[in-house]
Amino acid sequence: MKPIQMVDTKGQYLKIKQAIQQGIEEVLESAAYINGPAVQRFTQSLNQYMGSKHTIPCANGTDALQIALMALGLQPGDEVITPSFTYIATTEVVALLRLTPVFVDVDPVTFCIDPEALQKAITPKTKAIVPVHLYGQAANMEAIMAIANAHNIYVIEDNAQAIGCAYTFSNGKTVKTGTIGHIGCTSFYPSKNLGAYGDGGAIFTNDDALAEKIKMIANHGQKERYYHEVVGCNSRLDAIQAAILDVKLKHLDEYIAARNAAAAFYNNAFANNAAITIPGVANYTNHVYHQYTLVLNGINRNALNTYLAEQKIPSMIYYPVPGHKQKMFSTFGLPEVNLPVTDWLTERVISLPMHTELDNEQLEYISSHVLKFVNNNI
Ligand SMILES: *Cc1c(COP(=O)(O)O)cnc(C)c1O
C-alpha cells in the first residue's frame, strides 16, 4: 500500500508533470515574470470556469479577503459578521483593517454560518458579512443574501475551501460559489482543491465598480502608473504559479469527482454508526470535499488521533481553537459571545485524509481502522 498522506500533492503532480513543466518552461522562456500572458491566460480561464464577470488574481487567499474588505470603503469600528468556526485568515483581515469582527455560530450539520444567528447579530454598524464555504460545501447563500439585501450589507464569500462548488437557488438557478456575494475570494495554497506550487489567490465580482477598485487596491492604489489614488498594496499572482494553475484548472472537475468518490467510500463505511456523524450536505449545494470531517459522539478524539497515527494514518483537527477564543482578539474589547455549536464542534470534529490520489486499498485501511477503534471504545 502507498503511504497515506493527509494531502498527496506530489502524486497528483506526477500525473500532469509534462504539462506543468511545459507551462513553467514557457514562462521562463517568455521572461514575462510579472502579469504577463500566463497570468492573463489563467485569469481568463478561471473567469470562464467560475462564470464570473470579473476575476482579479492576487498573491494569496488572505490578501484576497483583505483587498475585498478594503474595496468596500469601510470605517474603523464598522462591524463585519463572520463565523468563528473557520480558518483564522477570514477574521484576521477584519481585525487587521481595524474593523470589528462579530463572531456568530454555525449550523451543526453543514458547519457553515447559521443564517438565524447571523440575522440576530446585525446592528446599525454591520457593514459586511463574510460567510465561509467550510470544508467544501456552500453556506446557505440564498438566506444570507436575503438578510444582507434587506439591511444593505455587503457579502464577501470566503470560497478558499470550495472552489468548483455549485450552489442551487430555490428557483433552480445554479452558479459557482464565490460568484453569489458582492465579492468572492479564493486561495490557491498548495493543499487547496485548486492548489498552486506556491501561494496564490483570486477575487471574483460581478460588479464593475468594485472590480475597478479591487484591481486598483491590489496594484498600489493606482490605475495609471505612478498616480496613486488610494492606499493599496502589492498583491500579484506569480506568473509561474499562473501557468501551473492553468494546467490544473483543466483537471479541477475531475479532482472534485475523485474527492467525491473518496467521500462516498467513507460515507458508506461509516453509515449507521451512532458514534460517528458523516458530513451532512445541504440540498442547495454540492460538496467538493476540501476536507472530509467527521463529528465524533462519545469517542475520545485524542486517543483516536493517536491510534490512527500508530497505524500510519494521519488525521487532523480543523480547527482546535475557534476565532472567538483566539488570544489575538483579546485587545479588541469584543463582547463575550456564546457560540455553543462552534464550541461543540471544536471538541468533536476530526478530518481524515482527503485528496485526489486515495485508492480503495488506502480508503479501506483508513476506514476499517477508524471503525475498529470506534467499535472497541464505545
Ligand atoms: C486557506 C484559507 C484562507 C487563506 O488562504 P491563503 O492562500 O493561505 O492565504 C482563507 N480562508 C479559508 C477558509 C482558508 O481555508
PDBQT file of the ligand as one rigid body, heavy atoms in Angstrom, charges set to zero:
ROOT
HETATM    1  C1  LIG A 401      -6.707  28.768   3.134  1.00  0.00    +0.000 C 
HETATM    2  C2  LIG A 401      -7.764  29.667   3.599  1.00  0.00    +0.000 A 
HETATM    3  C3  LIG A 401      -7.636  31.058   3.551  1.00  0.00    +0.000 A 
HETATM    4  C4  LIG A 401      -6.343  31.770   3.232  1.00  0.00    +0.000 C 
HETATM    5  O1  LIG A 401      -5.692  31.401   2.112  1.00  0.00    +0.000 OA
HETATM    6  P1  LIG A 401      -4.091  31.644   1.942  1.00  0.00    +0.000 P 
HETATM    7  O2  LIG A 401      -3.895  31.476   0.485  1.00  0.00    +0.000 OA
HETATM    8  O3  LIG A 401      -3.423  30.586   2.754  1.00  0.00    +0.000 OA
HETATM    9  O4  LIG A 401      -3.779  32.995   2.421  1.00  0.00    +0.000 OA
HETATM   10  C5  LIG A 401      -8.718  31.830   3.918  1.00  0.00    +0.000 A 
HETATM   11  N1  LIG A 401      -9.855  31.278   4.345  1.00  0.00    +0.000 NA
HETATM   12  C6  LIG A 401     -10.015  29.951   4.454  1.00  0.00    +0.000 A 
HETATM   13  C7  LIG A 401     -11.316  29.400   4.928  1.00  0.00    +0.000 C 
HETATM   14  C8  LIG A 401      -8.977  29.093   4.090  1.00  0.00    +0.000 A 
HETATM   15  O5  LIG A 401      -9.148  27.770   4.211  1.00  0.00    +0.000 OA
ENDROOT
TORSDOF 0
